[in-house]
């Protein structure tokens, strides 16, 4: 459920294991993404992942072509 037909990781539905397939995302950061999602609702855009503590533009540039919110 966390990956789309294009093989992208849906940051709104992915679990820890799916998030950990992204470069630079380990278990702690994956849990941070899920916690943020639970507290703030679904991400509206892929860029919104940079609102998660510890995820800056450099990491976003590495994963932006591998994530989706749809």
N, CA, C and O atoms as CSV, one atom per row, in Angstrom:
chain,resi,resn,atom,element,x,y,z
A,1,UNK,N,N,0.826,-1.208,0.000
A,1,UNK,CA,C,0.000,0.000,0.000
A,1,UNK,C,C,0.858,1.254,0.000
A,1,UNK,O,O,0.388,2.328,-0.376
A,2,UNK,N,N,2.106,1.129,0.417
A,2,UNK,CA,C,2.947,2.303,0.517
A,2,UNK,C,C,3.724,2.641,-0.734
A,2,UNK,O,O,4.425,3.652,-0.778
A,3,UNK,N,N,3.605,1.786,-1.776
A,3,UNK,CA,C,4.299,2.101,-3.021
A,3,UNK,C,C,3.283,2.215,-4.147
A,3,UNK,O,O,2.271,1.514,-4.159
A,4,UNK,N,N,3.562,3.103,-5.090
A,4,UNK,CA,C,2.653,3.321,-6.209
A,4,UNK,C,C,3.056,2.425,-7.374
A,4,UNK,O,O,4.047,1.698,-7.310
A,5,UNK,N,N,2.264,2.497,-8.437
A,5,UNK,CA,C,2.543,1.666,-9.608
A,5,UNK,C,C,3.886,2.027,-10.236
A,5,UNK,O,O,4.496,1.191,-10.903
A,6,UNK,N,N,4.351,3.248,-10.035
A,6,UNK,CA,C,5.642,3.658,-10.584
A,6,UNK,C,C,6.796,3.258,-9.670
A,6,UNK,O,O,7.956,3.551,-9.961
A,7,UNK,N,N,6.471,2.585,-8.558
A,7,UNK,CA,C,7.511,2.191,-7.630
A,7,UNK,C,C,7.910,3.304,-6.675
A,7,UNK,O,O,8.913,3.187,-5.971
A,8,UNK,N,N,7.139,4.377,-6.642
A,8,UNK,CA,C,7.420,5.481,-5.732
A,8,UNK,C,C,6.898,5.136,-4.345
A,8,UNK,O,O,5.921,4.400,-4.209
A,9,UNK,N,N,7.550,5.667,-3.318
A,9,UNK,CA,C,7.112,5.463,-1.946
A,9,UNK,C,C,6.121,6.568,-1.596
A,9,UNK,O,O,6.453,7.752,-1.668
A,10,UNK,N,N,4.908,6.182,-1.218
A,10,UNK,CA,C,3.899,7.159,-0.827
A,10,UNK,C,C,4.138,7.521,0.633
A,10,UNK,O,O,3.909,6.708,1.528
A,11,UNK,N,N,4.603,8.750,0.869
A,11,UNK,CA,C,4.959,9.160,2.225
A,11,UNK,C,C,3.734,9.326,3.123
A,11,UNK,O,O,3.879,9.517,4.330
A,12,UNK,N,N,2.529,9.256,2.550
A,12,UNK,CA,C,1.308,9.321,3.354
A,12,UNK,C,C,0.841,7.957,3.842
A,12,UNK,O,O,0.069,7.872,4.797
A,13,UNK,N,N,1.305,6.883,3.194
A,13,UNK,CA,C,0.802,5.556,3.556
A,13,UNK,C,C,1.916,4.551,3.864
A,13,UNK,O,O,1.646,3.472,4.391
A,14,UNK,N,N,3.151,4.896,3.544
A,14,UNK,CA,C,4.252,3.944,3.704
A,14,UNK,C,C,4.510,3.643,5.180
A,14,UNK,O,O,4.365,4.510,6.042
A,15,UNK,N,N,4.895,2.400,5.449
A,15,UNK,CA,C,5.294,2.033,6.801
A,15,UNK,C,C,6.805,2.223,6.947
A,15,UNK,O,O,7.481,2.647,6.010
A,16,UNK,N,N,7.318,1.908,8.125
A,16,UNK,CA,C,8.737,2.129,8.409
A,16,UNK,C,C,9.614,1.403,7.392
A,16,UNK,O,O,10.567,1.987,6.874
A,17,UNK,N,N,9.310,0.149,7.102
A,17,UNK,CA,C,10.142,-0.635,6.181
A,17,UNK,C,C,10.186,0.003,4.794
A,17,UNK,O,O,11.243,0.045,4.164
A,18,UNK,N,N,9.050,0.497,4.319
A,18,UNK,CA,C,9.009,1.123,2.993
A,18,UNK,C,C,9.767,2.448,2.996
A,18,UNK,O,O,10.486,2.756,2.045
A,19,UNK,N,N,9.609,3.229,4.060
A,19,UNK,CA,C,10.329,4.504,4.145
A,19,UNK,C,C,11.835,4.271,4.207
A,19,UNK,O,O,12.607,5.075,3.685
A,20,UNK,N,N,12.253,3.189,4.837
A,20,UNK,CA,C,13.684,2.889,4.972
A,20,UNK,C,C,14.329,2.508,3.643
A,20,UNK,O,O,15.555,2.444,3.557
A,21,UNK,N,N,13.532,2.254,2.606
A,21,UNK,CA,C,14.108,1.960,1.293
A,21,UNK,C,C,14.617,3.231,0.623
A,21,UNK,O,O,15.331,3.156,-0.376
A,22,UNK,N,N,14.262,4.390,1.156
A,22,UNK,CA,C,14.709,5.658,0.580
A,22,UNK,C,C,16.125,5.978,1.038
A,22,UNK,O,O,16.481,5.700,2.183
A,23,UNK,N,N,16.936,6.559,0.157
A,23,UNK,CA,C,18.302,6.915,0.556
A,23,UNK,C,C,18.283,7.933,1.690
A,23,UNK,O,O,17.548,8.918,1.635
A,24,UNK,N,N,19.083,7.695,2.702
A,24,UNK,CA,C,19.192,8.643,3.799
A,24,UNK,C,C,18.103,8.534,4.854
A,24,UNK,O,O,18.122,9.266,5.843
A,25,UNK,N,N,17.155,7.628,4.654
A,25,UNK,CA,C,16.075,7.450,5.627
A,25,UNK,C,C,16.316,6.144,6.380
A,25,UNK,O,O,16.234,5.056,5.811
A,26,UNK,N,N,16.608,6.275,7.650
A,26,UNK,CA,C,16.773,5.107,8.504
A,26,UNK,C,C,15.532,4.926,9.364
A,26,UNK,O,O,14.530,5.618,9.183
A,27,UNK,N,N,15.610,3.992,10.300
A,27,UNK,CA,C,14.437,3.675,11.106
A,27,UNK,C,C,13.959,4.868,11.931
A,27,UNK,O,O,12.757,5.114,12.031
A,28,UNK,N,N,14.901,5.611,12.525
A,28,UNK,CA,C,14.495,6.752,13.348
A,28,UNK,C,C,13.798,7.820,12.511
A,28,UNK,O,O,12.753,8.340,12.902
A,29,UNK,N,N,14.375,8.140,11.373
A,29,UNK,CA,C,13.774,9.174,10.526
A,29,UNK,C,C,12.443,8.701,9.954
A,29,UNK,O,O,11.514,9.494,9.807
A,30,UNK,N,N,12.347,7.413,9.631
A,30,UNK,CA,C,11.076,6.863,9.153
A,30,UNK,C,C,10.007,7.013,10.230
A,30,UNK,O,O,8.874,7.395,9.935
A,31,UNK,N,N,10.361,6.716,11.467
A,31,UNK,CA,C,9.415,6.897,12.568
A,31,UNK,C,C,9.052,8.358,12.750
A,31,UNK,O,O,7.906,8.674,13.073
A,32,UNK,N,N,10.018,9.266,12.546
A,32,UNK,CA,C,9.730,10.702,12.636
A,32,UNK,C,C,8.705,11.118,11.577
A,32,UNK,O,O,7.813,11.923,11.846
A,33,UNK,N,N,8.845,10.559,10.369
A,33,UNK,CA,C,7.894,10.866,9.290
A,33,UNK,C,C,6.494,10.401,9.681
A,33,UNK,O,O,5.522,11.137,9.513
A,34,UNK,N,N,6.395,9.183,10.199
A,34,UNK,CA,C,5.092,8.633,10.583
A,34,UNK,C,C,4.487,9.423,11.741
A,34,UNK,O,O,3.288,9.702,11.747
A,35,UNK,N,N,5.318,9.782,12.721
A,35,UNK,CA,C,4.828,10.587,13.846
A,35,UNK,C,C,4.313,11.934,13.362
A,35,UNK,O,O,3.250,12.388,13.786
A,36,UNK,N,N,5.069,12.572,12.472
A,36,UNK,CA,C,4.642,13.864,11.927
A,36,UNK,C,C,3.299,13.720,11.221
A,36,UNK,O,O,2.403,14.548,11.391
A,37,UNK,N,N,3.171,12.659,10.428
A,37,UNK,CA,C,1.953,12.400,9.665
A,37,UNK,C,C,0.764,12.193,10.603
A,37,UNK,O,O,-0.330,12.694,10.343
A,38,UNK,N,N,0.979,11.449,11.701
A,38,UNK,CA,C,-0.101,11.182,12.649
A,38,UNK,C,C,-0.521,12.454,13.375
A,38,UNK,O,O,-1.698,12.627,13.693
A,39,UNK,N,N,0.434,13.344,13.640
A,39,UNK,CA,C,0.136,14.560,14.395
A,39,UNK,C,C,-0.405,15.679,13.512
A,39,UNK,O,O,-1.179,16.515,13.980
A,40,UNK,N,N,-0.008,15.705,12.249
A,40,UNK,CA,C,-0.331,16.841,11.380
A,40,UNK,C,C,-1.199,16.485,10.179
A,40,UNK,O,O,-1.579,17.367,9.409
A,41,UNK,N,N,-1.515,15.216,10.013
A,41,UNK,CA,C,-2.307,14.814,8.850
A,41,UNK,C,C,-1.411,14.509,7.657
A,41,UNK,O,O,-0.187,14.614,7.734
A,42,UNK,N,N,-2.040,14.136,6.566
A,42,UNK,CA,C,-1.295,13.743,5.372
A,42,UNK,C,C,-0.489,14.903,4.808
A,42,UNK,O,O,-0.866,16.067,4.938
A,43,UNK,N,N,0.631,14.559,4.180
A,43,UNK,CA,C,1.424,15.537,3.450
A,43,UNK,C,C,0.632,15.951,2.212
A,43,UNK,O,O,0.084,15.101,1.510
A,44,UNK,N,N,0.572,17.248,1.945
A,44,UNK,CA,C,-0.138,17.739,0.764
A,44,UNK,C,C,0.744,17.695,-0.480
A,44,UNK,O,O,0.262,17.452,-1.586
A,45,UNK,N,N,2.033,17.932,-0.288
A,45,UNK,CA,C,2.994,17.889,-1.396
A,45,UNK,C,C,4.227,17.120,-0.928
A,45,UNK,O,O,4.445,16.949,0.271
A,46,UNK,N,N,5.018,16.664,-1.874
A,46,UNK,CA,C,6.261,15.970,-1.513
A,46,UNK,C,C,7.178,16.897,-0.722
A,46,UNK,O,O,7.888,16.450,0.179
A,47,UNK,N,N,7.162,18.185,-1.056
A,47,UNK,CA,C,8.020,19.150,-0.367
A,47,UNK,C,C,7.712,19.227,1.121
A,47,UNK,O,O,8.582,19.570,1.921
A,48,UNK,N,N,6.475,18.908,1.494
A,48,UNK,CA,C,6.071,18.989,2.904
A,48,UNK,C,C,6.888,18.071,3.805
A,48,UNK,O,O,6.919,18.262,5.020
A,49,UNK,N,N,7.553,17.073,3.216
A,49,UNK,CA,C,8.363,16.173,4.045
A,49,UNK,C,C,9.498,16.942,4.722
A,49,UNK,O,O,10.052,16.486,5.722
A,50,UNK,N,N,9.840,18.112,4.172
A,50,UNK,CA,C,10.893,18.919,4.795
A,50,UNK,C,C,10.413,19.583,6.092
A,50,UNK,O,O,11.218,20.179,6.808
A,51,UNK,N,N,9.121,19.490,6.403
A,51,UNK,CA,C,8.610,19.972,7.693
A,51,UNK,C,C,8.958,19.001,8.815
A,51,UNK,O,O,8.910,19.361,9.991
A,52,UNK,N,N,9.310,17.764,8.449
A,52,UNK,CA,C,9.688,16.765,9.451
A,52,UNK,C,C,11.069,17.116,9.993
A,52,UNK,O,O,11.995,17.342,9.214
A,53,UNK,N,N,11.224,17.164,11.322
A,53,UNK,CA,C,12.534,17.494,11.887
A,53,UNK,C,C,13.615,16.553,11.360
A,53,UNK,O,O,13.432,15.336,11.330
A,54,UNK,N,N,14.746,17.133,10.946
A,54,UNK,CA,C,15.863,16.333,10.469
A,54,UNK,C,C,15.886,16.122,8.969
A,54,UNK,O,O,16.874,15.621,8.433
A,55,UNK,N,N,14.824,16.494,8.285
A,55,UNK,CA,C,14.806,16.339,6.826
A,55,UNK,C,C,14.946,17.720,6.207
A,55,UNK,O,O,14.026,18.537,6.248
A,56,UNK,N,N,16.103,17.956,5.640
A,56,UNK,CA,C,16.423,19.256,5.053
A,56,UNK,C,C,16.420,19.140,3.531
A,56,UNK,O,O,16.191,18.067,2.974
A,57,UNK,N,N,16.677,20.258,2.877
A,57,UNK,CA,C,16.595,20.287,1.418
A,57,UNK,C,C,17.578,19.322,0.758
A,57,UNK,O,O,17.274,18.758,-0.293
A,58,UNK,N,N,18.759,19.126,1.364
A,58,UNK,CA,C,19.730,18.211,0.764
A,58,UNK,C,C,19.207,16.793,0.687
A,58,UNK,O,O,19.340,16.125,-0.338
A,59,UNK,N,N,18.607,16.334,1.781
A,59,UNK,CA,C,18.023,14.987,1.787
A,59,UNK,C,C,16.813,14.935,0.863
A,59,UNK,O,O,16.612,13.954,0.146
A,60,UNK,N,N,16.016,15.984,0.883
A,60,UNK,CA,C,14.858,16.027,-0.010
A,60,UNK,C,C,15.279,15.871,-1.464
A,60,UNK,O,O,14.636,15.149,-2.226
A,61,UNK,N,N,16.362,16.548,-1.851
A,61,UNK,CA,C,16.854,16.435,-3.234
A,61,UNK,C,C,17.198,14.987,-3.583
A,61,UNK,O,O,17.025,14.567,-4.727
A,62,UNK,N,N,17.685,14.222,-2.600
A,62,UNK,CA,C,18.044,12.824,-2.850
A,62,UNK,C,C,16.819,11.934,-3.043
A,62,UNK,O,O,16.867,10.961,-3.795
A,63,UNK,N,N,15.720,12.270,-2.362
A,63,UNK,CA,C,14.565,11.368,-2.375
A,63,UNK,C,C,13.371,11.888,-3.175
A,63,UNK,O,O,12.405,11.153,-3.377
A,64,UNK,N,N,13.419,13.141,-3.634
A,64,UNK,CA,C,12.233,13.753,-4.240
A,64,UNK,C,C,11.716,12.990,-5.463
A,64,UNK,O,O,10.513,12.991,-5.727
A,65,UNK,N,N,12.603,12.346,-6.201
A,65,UNK,CA,C,12.142,11.620,-7.386
A,65,UNK,C,C,11.727,10.188,-7.051
A,65,UNK,O,O,11.425,9.397,-7.945
A,66,UNK,N,N,11.715,9.861,-5.753
A,66,UNK,CA,C,11.340,8.503,-5.339
A,66,UNK,C,C,10.132,8.483,-4.418
A,66,UNK,O,O,9.730,7.426,-3.932
A,67,UNK,N,N,9.545,9.673,-4.174
A,67,UNK,CA,C,8.398,9.739,-3.271
A,67,UNK,C,C,7.187,10.355,-3.959
A,67,UNK,O,O,7.321,11.072,-4.951
A,68,UNK,N,N,6.011,10.070,-3.424
A,68,UNK,CA,C,4.764,10.631,-3.913
A,68,UNK,C,C,3.843,10.830,-2.717
A,68,UNK,O,O,4.063,10.260,-1.648
A,69,UNK,N,N,2.796,11.653,-2.909
A,69,UNK,CA,C,1.784,11.830,-1.858
A,69,UNK,C,C,0.429,11.310,-2.308
A,69,UNK,O,O,-0.551,11.419,-1.571
A,70,UNK,N,N,0.358,10.744,-3.515
A,70,UNK,CA,C,-0.914,10.272,-4.066
A,70,UNK,C,C,-1.080,8.767,-3.882
A,70,UNK,O,O,-2.096,8.204,-4.289
